Amino acid sequence: MPDAGAYAAADADEHLIREAEKIAVALGRMFPGLCEVVLHDLRNPECAVRAIENNLSGRQIGDSVTELGLQRIHDPQYPSVVQNYPNRFPDGRPAKSTSIGIKNAAGEYIAALCLNLDVSVLSPVTLALSNLVATETPHREHPLESLRDRNARELREAVEALSAERAAPPRSLSRADKKALVQQLHRDGYFDSRDAAQTIADLLGVSRATVYNYTR
């Protein structure tokens, strides 16, 4: 028969999931029609969907856990956060997903908060922005003039491309990502330009000395 400690632990787990449920509802209502938020109760994989806000996938309360949830149940060392991975809704719409595992005091995964962003609704916006910034066709590949130093322009493009791979603007990258980005630029030879370090520092929002420290 379960002792008082087991009951207390179960109550604590339930309280934690109820608090996560508030977050799920709030996040879903923050992005109506755009981002589905699902809370999975990993203690009961056959009836895991505890809450679903802004339902885009057609799932219901009480539906079973996903494959990612099963991996967390079987492996406590599975990453707590799996961010910005490609996904797809049942009707074929593309999605960008993030899954956040929630552990109890014993280090066991008891829940997962999942966000599924409907990328398809952003396509018209992307098209409109593309049309807005488009230039005349004859001059796209060979601009008539350069408004900045060529090396600085290429460096900026490289920084933005490497930041996009990490799904964040340059200044919003974590310290580890900024360091990795600088080291990649260093390997690619961008530091050959005289003002490269200062340009990178300005783009990342750090000091020039920090940029040089990142290269080590």
N, C-alpha and C positions, 0 to 999 in steps of 0.2 A: 504494500500500500504506500503511495507517495507520502513523503514526510512534509513537514511544514516548509522546509527549505525549497523543495521542488515546486510547491504551490506558489511560494513567493517569487521564484524565478519565472514561472509561467505568467504570473500577474505582471511582472516587470516587462516581459516580452510583449504582452498584449498592450500595455501602456505605450511602449515604444512604437508599436505599429499604429496605434490610434493617433499618436502625434504625427507620424509620417503621413497618415491619411489626410490630415489637415493641409499638409504641404502639397500633396498631390492635387487636391481640389483647388487650392489657391493658384498653383502654377497653371493648371488647365484653364482656369477662368481668366488668367492673365493674357492668354493667347488663343482666344476663341476662333475655331475654324482653321487653326494653323498647327497647333501642337497638341497631340494626345498625350495624356499623362496617366500611367497605370501603376498601381501599387499591388505588388504580388506578395502574398503571405507564403513564404517558403516553408513554413511548418506543415503545410497541407498542400502538397504539389498537385493533387488531383482536383482541388477546389481552391486555386491559388489567387485568382483575381479578387482582390479585396475592395478595390476602388478603381473606377475608370472615369476620367473627366475629359470632356471634349472628345467623345468617342469617334475615332476615324477608322478604326480597324474592324468594327462590327462585333467585337468581343463583348461578353457579358460578365457581370459579377458571378463568381463561382466557376469560371472557366479554368482550365488547367494551366500549369506553369509552362513557360517557353523552354527551349533547349538551353538557353543561357542560364535560366534559373536553375535547371537541373544540374548544370555544371557547378554552380555555387553550392548547391545542397551537398554534392558529393565531394567537393574540394574546398575546405575553408581557406586555402591559400590562393584561391582564384582572385584576380584583381578586383578591388573594391569598386573601381570606376572604369567602365569601358565607354569611351567617349567618341562621339561623332563617327560612328561606323555606318556604312551604307545598309539600307534596309528596304523593304517593299511591303506596302499594304496588300491585303488579299485581292483587291481589284486591280493591282498592277502599278498603282501610283508609287513613284520613288519616295523614299523617306530617309532622313538622317536621324540616327538614334543615339541615345546615351542611356546607359544603365548604371544605377548606383546601388551597390549592395549595402545592406544595413545589418550590422552585427550586434549581438547582445553582449552583456558583460562577460560571458564565457567565451567570447570570440567566435560564436557560431552565427552563420548567416540565417537570419529569420525573416528577412523581407528584402525586396528590391523595388526601387523607384525608377521607372522607365519613362523616358521622354521620346516621342516619335514625331519629328517635325515633317510636315507634308511639304516636300520640296516642290511638288508640281504647281502649287498655287503661287510660287515665286517666279515661275517661268515668264508670265506676262510682264512682271516688273523688270526682270532681267532683260527682256527684249526691249522694253521701253527705254531703259538706261543705255542699252547698246546703241539704239537709234539716236539717243540724245548726244552721245559722245562721238558718234561716227563722223569721219572726215571725208572729204572728196576722194573718190577711189584712186585717181592717178597719183595722189601724194601719200597714200597710206604706207607703202613700203619704203619710199624714199622721200622723207620730209624735205621741204624747201630750205629749212634752216633749223639749227639747234639752238634752243633758248638757254641751255646750260652746258657745262662741260660734259663731253660725251661719256667720259669715264664715270662721272657722278651719276649720270642718267642710268647707265648700265648697272651700276652698283645698287641704285635704288630699286631697279626692276628685280635684281637678284634677291635683295632683302625681302621685297614684297612677295616674291614667288616662294621663297623658303618659309616665310611666315604663313602663307596660305596653306602650305602643306601641314602646318600645325594648327590650322583653323582658328587663327587669332591675328589681329593687327600687330605690327612689330612691337609697339610700346606695351601691349597687353600680354606679351609672352612671359612665361615664367623665367626665373633666373637660369634654370637649367636649359631651357629651350633657347634663350638668348646666347648662352655660352656655346651650345651646339651649333647655332646658326653662325656665330662669329668664326668658330673653328672651321666650318665648312667653307666660308668665304676665304679664309686664310689659305686653305688647301687649294682653292680654285684660283688663287693668284690675285685676288682683288686688292690685296694690301700693297701691290706694286705702285698704285697711284699715291701721289704725295699726300692728298687730303682724305684718303680712304678712311682712316681711323676716326676722324672727326665727323665725316659724313655718316658712318655707321653709328657713331655715338648719338648723333642727332636723331636718326631714324628710330633707334631703340629706346631713346629717352634715358641714356646713361652717360657717364663721363667718359672722356677719351682714355683716361687711365684704366677704367673698368674694361673697356674694349681690349686694351693691350693685355690685361690680366686674363681675359677670356681666351686669348690665343694660346695660353700656356697649357 
